[in-house]
Amino acid sequence: MIGIWILAEHDGGNFALCSFELLGEARRLAQKLAGTVAALVLAGDDELPIDVLGHYGADRVYLIDDPRLHHYDPTVAVASITRLCRLHQPVLMLFPATTTGSDLAARLAVSQDWSLVPHCVNIQIRGDRIELVRPLAQRGIHGVFSASQSGPGIVTILPDTLGVERPERARRTMVERVTAVIPQHQDIEVCGFVAADPRTSDLGEAEIIVAAGRGVGSLDNMRLVEELATVIGGSVAGTRPVVDLGWLPHSRQVGQTGTSVRPRLYIACGISGAAQHVAGMRDAGTIVAVNTDRGAPIFDIADLGIVDDVTKVLPLLTQCCRALCRK
Ligand SMILES: Cc1cc2nc3c(=O)[nH]c(=O)nc-3n(C[C@H](O)[C@H](O)[C@H](O)COP(=O)(O)OP(=O)(O)OC[C@H]3O[C@@H](n4cnc5c(N)ncnc54)[C@H](O)[C@@H]3O)c2cc1C
């Protein structure tokens, strides 16, 4: 049987939505290839609703449970997954294109000499090949890649691109507890943890986001966005043009080909509100938009709209918030 494995990410209590997306995709591929679906879970004494992985399509769950995996430990994770792979020989691994998923996929691909196609948005079976589609650096262009069906290979998939299938609650899964492999010699050791800087921390977890669009006008003006974010403890994000212009790295892009976010507050600065951007932020609690064009679509979803120039509004907002924070 062809084994298709996914990495099920979680926050220590619940599985991330992208895990269910990957399971749905793996199930679809397994049906076409007459294969089976397994979910890999790296857990560190976490209380996880493992059964739910079965509802979304996992035939089997490999639960690698060790306190060293409570926070991601790449050396232990790679060694443990490598041993499982040697035992069960999966053909295809689907990982989320998240910070952890991308890191782990790259390490496994190098250590096992497997092929890796990162940041995909679509997978199709074409004859005896697997066709993969992923965005390229050029605006509006996606690359189409073809990989052998016999693998082994790893594909990372951008979260929120495939959608989540309806769960089948009657579906059961087999859970196999696996002892973690602790390598004797570790090139890299995890030696501690620090609170993440909200300006660079994972956007998916941010409570407050100040997002820049092309209307911010210049790289120099980005400091206005950063200042406001710093004062209110927010993360900085942006639209695709802002990333294409080099004002922010791709990891800060919100939208269909970026990250999907659900902050309590989203301040959209000079953002038009194109569908591909809105797809990644419409679930924000409160949306504040600043735009010179009162007809901009962002105002259709904004709870509060300011029709004015960002270079005037942002310094004022920052000043007011700074004053409020002092009180
Ligand atoms: C396949 C595909 C995937 C895509 N994925 C994404 C994605 O993941 N994320 C994403 O963001 N986009 C994505 N896009 C691009 C998307 O279609 C839009 O082009 C993009 O979101 C527009 O970004 P923007 O709002 O920054 O720029 P624009 O659409 O150019 O809007 C700029 C806005 O700023 C306003 N403005 C101008 N000057 C000022 C000022 N001084 N003060 C205040 N407001 C001002 C303007 O009125 C305008 O509304 C994707 C496109 C495709 C085809």
The ligand as a Tripos MOL2 file, in Angstrom:
@<TRIPOS>MOLECULE
LIG
   53    58     1     0     0
SMALL
NO_CHARGES

@<TRIPOS>ATOM
      1 C1         -2.9300   34.1660   -7.4800 C.3       1 LIG1
      2 C2         -2.8150   35.4290   -6.7050 C.ar      1 LIG1
      3 C3         -2.5330   35.3470   -5.3660 C.ar      1 LIG1
      4 C4         -2.4170   36.5100   -4.6100 C.ar      1 LIG1
      5 N1         -2.1490   36.4060   -3.2740 N.ar      1 LIG1
      6 C5         -2.1200   37.5200   -2.5390 C.ar      1 LIG1
      7 C6         -1.9040   37.4540   -1.1360 C.ar      1 LIG1
      8 O1         -1.6770   36.3890   -0.5620 O.2       1 LIG1
      9 N2         -1.9140   38.5880   -0.4400 N.ar      1 LIG1
     10 C7         -2.1250   39.8160   -1.0080 C.ar      1 LIG1
     11 O2         -2.1220   40.8270   -0.2980 O.2       1 LIG1
     12 N3         -2.3250   39.9100   -2.3350 N.ar      1 LIG1
     13 C8         -2.3130   38.8140   -3.1130 C.ar      1 LIG1
     14 N4         -2.4920   38.9240   -4.4440 N.ar      1 LIG1
     15 C9         -2.5180   40.2870   -5.0240 C.3       1 LIG1
     16 C10        -3.8920   40.9460   -4.9100 C.3       1 LIG1
     17 O3         -4.6780   40.5810   -6.0180 O.3       1 LIG1
     18 C11        -3.7660   42.4830   -4.9000 C.3       1 LIG1
     19 O4         -3.0380   42.9010   -6.0420 O.3       1 LIG1
     20 C12        -3.0630   43.0010   -3.6540 C.3       1 LIG1
     21 O5         -3.6520   42.4930   -2.4850 O.3       1 LIG1
     22 C13        -3.1860   44.5320   -3.6160 C.3       1 LIG1
     23 O6         -2.3380   44.9920   -2.6300 O.3       1 LIG1
     24 P1         -2.4660   46.4730   -2.0480 P.3       1 LIG1
     25 O7         -3.8260   46.6340   -1.4440 O.co2     1 LIG1
     26 O8         -1.2760   46.6990   -1.1900 O.co2     1 LIG1
     27 O9         -2.2430   47.3900   -3.3280 O.3       1 LIG1
     28 P2         -3.2520   48.1770   -4.2250 P.3       1 LIG1
     29 O10        -4.3380   47.2940   -4.7320 O.co2     1 LIG1
     30 O11        -2.4360   48.9170   -5.2040 O.co2     1 LIG1
     31 O12        -3.9530   49.2130   -3.2170 O.3       1 LIG1
     32 C14        -3.3110   50.2950   -2.6350 C.3       1 LIG1
     33 C15        -4.3710   51.0740   -1.8660 C.3       1 LIG1
     34 O13        -3.7400   52.1230   -1.1650 O.3       1 LIG1
     35 C16        -4.5610   53.2780   -1.2350 C.3       1 LIG1
     36 N5         -3.6860   54.4130   -1.0560 N.ar      1 LIG1
     37 C17        -2.8160   54.9730   -1.9620 C.ar      1 LIG1
     38 N6         -2.1250   55.9550   -1.3850 N.ar      1 LIG1
     39 C18        -2.5700   56.0590   -0.1070 C.ar      1 LIG1
     40 C19        -2.2260   56.8890    0.9870 C.ar      1 LIG1
     41 N7         -1.2630   57.8260    0.8830 N.pl3     1 LIG1
     42 N8         -2.8660   56.7190    2.1520 N.ar      1 LIG1
     43 C20        -3.8590   55.7690    2.2750 C.ar      1 LIG1
     44 N9         -4.2100   54.9480    1.2670 N.ar      1 LIG1
     45 C21        -3.5610   55.0950    0.0880 C.ar      1 LIG1
     46 C22        -5.2220   53.2040   -2.6000 C.3       1 LIG1
     47 O14        -6.4440   53.9450   -2.6040 O.3       1 LIG1
     48 C23        -5.4400   51.7080   -2.7620 C.3       1 LIG1
     49 O15        -6.7260   51.3220   -2.3070 O.3       1 LIG1
     50 C24        -2.5990   37.7790   -5.2090 C.ar      1 LIG1
     51 C25        -2.8940   37.8390   -6.5670 C.ar      1 LIG1
     52 C26        -2.9900   36.6830   -7.3080 C.ar      1 LIG1
     53 C27        -3.3040   36.7950   -8.7690 C.3       1 LIG1
@<TRIPOS>BOND
     1     1     2 1
     2     2     3 ar
     3     2    52 ar
     4     3     4 ar
     5     4     5 ar
     6     4    50 ar
     7     5     6 ar
     8     6     7 ar
     9     6    13 1
    10     7     8 2
    11     7     9 ar
    12     9    10 ar
    13    10    11 2
    14    10    12 ar
    15    12    13 ar
    16    13    14 ar
    17    14    15 1
    18    14    50 ar
    19    15    16 1
    20    16    17 1
    21    16    18 1
    22    18    19 1
    23    18    20 1
    24    20    21 1
    25    20    22 1
    26    22    23 1
    27    23    24 1
    28    24    25 2
    29    24    26 1
    30    24    27 1
    31    27    28 1
    32    28    29 2
    33    28    30 1
    34    28    31 1
    35    31    32 1
    36    32    33 1
    37    33    34 1
    38    33    48 1
    39    34    35 1
    40    35    36 1
    41    35    46 1
    42    36    37 ar
    43    36    45 ar
    44    37    38 ar
    45    38    39 ar
    46    39    40 ar
    47    39    45 ar
    48    40    41 1
    49    40    42 ar
    50    42    43 ar
    51    43    44 ar
    52    44    45 ar
    53    46    47 1
    54    46    48 1
    55    48    49 1
    56    50    51 ar
    57    51    52 ar
    58    52    53 1
@<TRIPOS>SUBSTRUCTURE
     1 LIG1         1 GROUP 0 **** ****
